[in-house]
């Protein structure tokens, strides 16, 4: 069902087209102008759910009014074609077919005299091709802006996670070290002072217990700062793929079964590696397709991200930025390897191999 806003917009547009025809002094009967105006606008109420059908019906009505002087329904049909290209960017060829057929070929066929070359070219660009191209361009620009916003949010989240993990390590190393030293000193004093008064013994036991509880609480608190997933994280690569796929960039993923039983370190590290490789492919490769493949055997998990971008790594190697260096360091800490090279026939391939045993240490 069309919304009240769509109904109001279409009603206002029909009234405007009808009023413009009367103001232009069209010789057609007012009833015929009203029927044509409503007919060319009415399909637009289904432009979001049935865009191609809406454009086709609007163009058909515009053709019926082709010979009516002063009637501007053709502009509404052009808007319908632009809307169809916006809502169905993957059906641009169909929209162009409707537009060219309705605004060029049929008018040229039924015209009283044949069109000249210049006239045909002008009509094709302005009325047949331009609406579909404009609608597609607006959709593409919106998707790219949304994609850029998603990338910024993903990078911000990754930065925050890394900062929190670094903070957790620093606090654990500093506070944890001192609390452990306090416990050891208290236990040593308790062991040496065998003839100490009861109050001294009780005090040392209290210091030991309080330090132990404090160390435990610090560790629990730091767990909330670390980016520790509660369930399988690497399977969330599928969600990343859905977010990064657009009409002009197809991102696919292959995930095997059994990934929910990976050790936590490998699961989390594999997700971060795939996230970084995907972000690099989308932002820098200029690819139309990106394929993510996760494979697992008894010994290791292999994560491959491959794109068909126009560039390939130079013979001298890959110029590594902080992102690639971070991926290499993460793979190294997990006991794995990271390789980056040329894909066939062109593009980039990032492959990380992480031994399962790394997360079981």
N, C-alpha and C positions, 0 to 999 in steps of 0.2 A: 504494500500500500504506500502511495506517495505521501510524503509529509505535508502538513498544512503550509509549510514554507514553500515547498515545490509547487503546490497548487496555486498559491498566491502569486509566485513569480511567473508561472506560465500564464495565468489569467492576465496579469499586467502586461506581459509581452504580447499576447494576442491582441489586447486592446490597443497597444501602441502600434502594432503592424496595421491593424484595421484603421485606426485614426490617421496614420501616415498616408495610407492609400486614399482616403477621402480628401485629406489636405492636398495631395498631389493632383486631385481632380481626375481620378481614374474613371474611365467610361463604364467600367463594369458595374453591375447592379450591387447595391449595398449588401444584399443577402448573400450573393456569391462571394463578395470580399470577406464577409464575416465567416462563412463556412471555410474558405481557404485559410484565413488567419488562424482560426481555432484548430483546423486540421494540421497545419504545419507546426504548431506549437505543442499540441497535446502529446505527441510521442515523447517529448522531452521529460515528461513526468516519470518515464521509465528509463531515463538515461543512465542511472547508476546500476540498475539490476540487469537491464537488457540493452546495453549501449549500441550494439550493432543493429539490432532490430529497430531501436529508436531512430538511429540515423537513417536507416533505409526508408522507413515510413515517412520521415520528415522530408527527405529528398524526393520521394515519390509525389508527395503533395506539392512540393515546390515545382516539380515538372508539370503538374496539372495546371499550375498558375503561371507557367512559363510565358504564355502569350498575353498575360494581363498587364497592361501598361500601368506603371506607378505602384505596383504591389511589391513590397520588399520582403516577401516570405523567403526568398532565396538566402538572405542573410541569416535567418533563423536556421535553415537547413545546414548552412556552413558551420554555424555554432554547434549543431548537433553532431557533425562529423568531427569537429575538434574535441567535443566531449567524449565521443566514442574512442578516439585515439588516446585520450587521457585515461579513461577507465579500463581500456583493453590494450595496453601498449604492446602485448605479444601478438595482437591481431592487426597490426598496422597495415599489412598488405590488404586485408579485407576492407578496412576503412578507406584506403586509397582507391580500391576498386569501386566502392559505392560512390565516392566523391567524384572520381574521373568519369564514371558512367553517367552520373546524374548531372554534372555541371559542364561536361565537355562533349562527350560523344553523342548523347541524345540530343542536346540543343543543336549541335553541329549538323546532325542528320535531318532534323525537322526544320532547320532554318530555311527561310525562303531563298537565300542566296548563300553560296559557300563562303566560309570564313577565309580570310587571308592568313598567310603564315604568321605574321606578327600578331594578329588578333588571336589566333589559336594558341600561340605560346603565352600571350598575356593572360588569356582566360584560364589556361591550364595552371599557371603559377598562382594566380590570385584566387581563383575560385575552386580549383580541383585539388591542388597539392598543398597549398598554404594552410588550410584549416587542419588537416590531419597532421602536418608537420608541427604546427604550433601546439596542438594538443599533446602530441608525443613529447615535444621539447619541455613543456611545462611539467609533465609528469616526471620526466627524467631528471629535471633540475630539482624537483621536490624530493625524489628518492635519493639523489646524491647528497642533498642537504641533510636528510634524515640519517643517511649512512655515515656522514661525517660526524653528526652528533652522537651516534652510537659508538663510533670509534673513540671519540673524546671521552665518553662515559666509561668505556672499557679500559682505556689507558689510565684514567683517573682512579678507577677502582683498583687496577693493578698496582699503581704507585702507592696508594694508601695501604694495600695489603703488604707490599714490600717494606714500607716504612714501619708498619706495626710489627712485622716479623723482626726487623732489625732492632726496634725498640725492645721487644721481648728478649732478644738475645743479650742486649746490653744490660738490661735490668737483671736477668738471670745470672749473667757472669759476675756482675758487681755484688748485688745483694745476696745472691745464693752463695757466693764464695765466702763472704763475711759471716753469714749465718752458719755455714758449715764449720768455719774456723771457731766460732763461738761454741758450738756443740762439742767439737773436739777438745777445746781447752777445758770446758767444764767437765767432760768425762775424764780427761787426764788428771785434773785436780782432784776429782772425786776418788780416782784410783790411788793417787799418791797420798792424800791426806786421810790415812786410815784411822788416825786417832783424833780427827777433828771433832769439835763439838757438834752435837746434833743440829743446831741451827745452821752451821756452815754446810753440813751435808745436805740438809733440806734445801738450802739456798742454791747449791750447785745442781741438785736434781731439778729444781724449778727452772733454773737457767737453761738446762739441757732440754727440758720438756717444752718450754716456751720457744726456744730457738727451733726445735723440731716442728712445732705447730706453725710457726711463722714461715719456715721454709716451705712447708706443704701448702700453706695458703698463697704464698708468692707464686709457686708453680701453678696452682689452680687458676690464679688470676691471669698469669701470663698465657695460659692456654686460650683465654678469651681474646688475647691480642693476636695470637698466631692464626693464620688462615687455615684452620683445620676443618675439612668437610666432615659432616656427620654421616654421609653416605658416599656412594661412588661419585667421584668428581669427573673422571675422564669421560663418562657417558654424557656429561653435560656439553661435550663438544657438539652434539647434535643441536642443542639450543643456540650455540654460537653460529652454526651454519645457517639456521633459520634467520637469525638476525642479520647476517651479512649477505644473504642472497638478495639480488635485485633483478629487475627485468633484463638488464644488460650484463649481469654477472651471475652465472650459475655456480653455486657452491654445493658440492655433494659430500657425503660422508658414508663410510662403511665401518660399522662397529660389530665386532664378533661378540659371541656370548661369553660369559665368564669374567667380564671385566669388573663385576661387583665383588669379586673375591681377591682383587689385587691388594698388596700391602699398601698402607696409607701413604707412605712416602712416594712410592712409584705412581700411585693413582693421582696424587696431587701434583707431583712433578710433571707427569705426562700431560695433564690438563694444561698446566702453565706453558709448557713447550708448544703444544698445539695452538693455544691462544696467541702466543707471540708470533708463531709462523703464519697463522691465518691473518693476523693484523698486518704483518709486513706484506703479505701477498695482496691483500685488498688495497692497502694504502699506496704501495710503491710499484707493483708489478704491471699495472695496466692490463690485467688479464680479463678475458671473458668467461673463463671457466677455472675453478679451483677445486681440486679433489683432495679430500682428507681420508686417509686409510689408516685404521688401527688394526694391527694383527698381534695375536698372542700365541706363543707356544709354551712349552714347559719351562723354558729358561728365561725368556725375555718378552718384553712388549715393544713392538716396532710402530712408530708413528711417522707417517709420511704425508707431507703437504706439498702438492705439485700444482703449478699453474701453467697456463699457456701464454703468458705475457710475451711481449716482443723482445725483451732483453734476455741475455744469457750471461752467465758468469764469465769474466775475461780469463784468458789462459793463465794469467799470472796469479789467479786466485780471486777470492771474494774480499772486497773492501768491507771490513767489519765495523759496524757501529756498536753502540752500547747494547742494543737489543740482541744482536747475534752473539756478542760476548757474554751477555747474561744467559742466553740459551746454552752456550758451550759450558759455562760454569755450572749451571744447574745439572746438565747431563753428566759432567765430570763428578760432581758431588754424589750422584746416584750410582757411580761406577759404570756409566754408560758412555755412548759416543754420539756425536752429532756430525753429520756430513751435509754439506751444501754444494750442489753442483747443477749442471745444465740438464734440463729435461729435453725430451725428444718430441717434436722437431725444434722447439724453442721454449723458453720459459725457465723456471727455477724449480728445483726439487730440494726440500729440506727433509732429512730423515734422521730420526732419533731412535736409538736402540737402548732400552733400559733393562738391565737384568732384574728379574723378579726378586732374586735373593737380596738385592740392595735394600729393600724395605723390610727385610726380616732380621737385620743385624741387631 
